[in-house]
């Protein structure tokens, strides 16, 4: 009987030890260390575990079961939490969160707006001087709000599953209430579109007239190549979507689409120009779809 109990204890010990080895660890450092930061690991909006940062060095550590977590960091002096979404915890491994720095921002300004389309689970992140200040999910109507901001220039990032990530710069005056809306583009396979960089790239080819002299032939071929590249830009933009079943043209309407898009195309950048052996000229153009100078900003104005 005594031997049976010993064996049972050994089995339980091994089971517990093995179970503990299956957990993973999340570690990080909060600056300033003595500001009373609290860290929470959440899944589907439910708090799984909380921990405090050490006063002496700002370090924190949480042992968690394997899975995907949102790590939220709050500080009494900050008007909103900082969140690191989709942090993967793997068995027996340590995941290190990037250094978390809370800037001292105390003001009365407010930044709010709407991210379209709504209902996409959009993540909105606010940065200042390259440092993340806060992040939040939009509500069911696509709305967000950041309060307690001081005067300055901010960067607003928006990302949602199946949509292209977008970034916009916002100037906020002291004690002002600023509004910034963002229209996200739906990611679909379109030749010439790089969704990672948020750009369109096309090539146009121009054929010189046979009767002109050498100088005129090259100039006329160049103009023909430029016109061909612009047509190709318009063809690609016709394929851009604002939703799974909604094209940009349908979203804007025919008249507004023609006015907005044709005007925007004139802001192209020439990235390459080549003269081919047969006298033809190739020109490469680039346009931004997203970002501060992107088409998404242009149609939202």
Buried (B, 14 or more C-beta within 10 A) or exposed (E): EEEEEEEEEEEEEEEEEEEEEEBBBBEBBBBBBEBBBBBBBBEEEEEBBBBEBBEEEBEBEBEBBEEEBBBBBBBEEBBBBBBBBEBEBEEEEEBEBEEBBBEEBEBEBBBBBBBBBBEBEBBBBBBBEEEBBBBBBBEEEBBBBBBBBBBBEBBBBBBBEEBBBBBBBBEBEEEBEBEBBBBBBBBBEBEBBEBEBBBBBBBBBBBBEEEEEEEEBBBBBBEBBBEBBBEBBEEBBEBBBBBEEEBBBEBBEEEEBEEBBEEBBEEBEEEEEEBEEEBBBBBBBBBBBBBEBBBBBBBBE
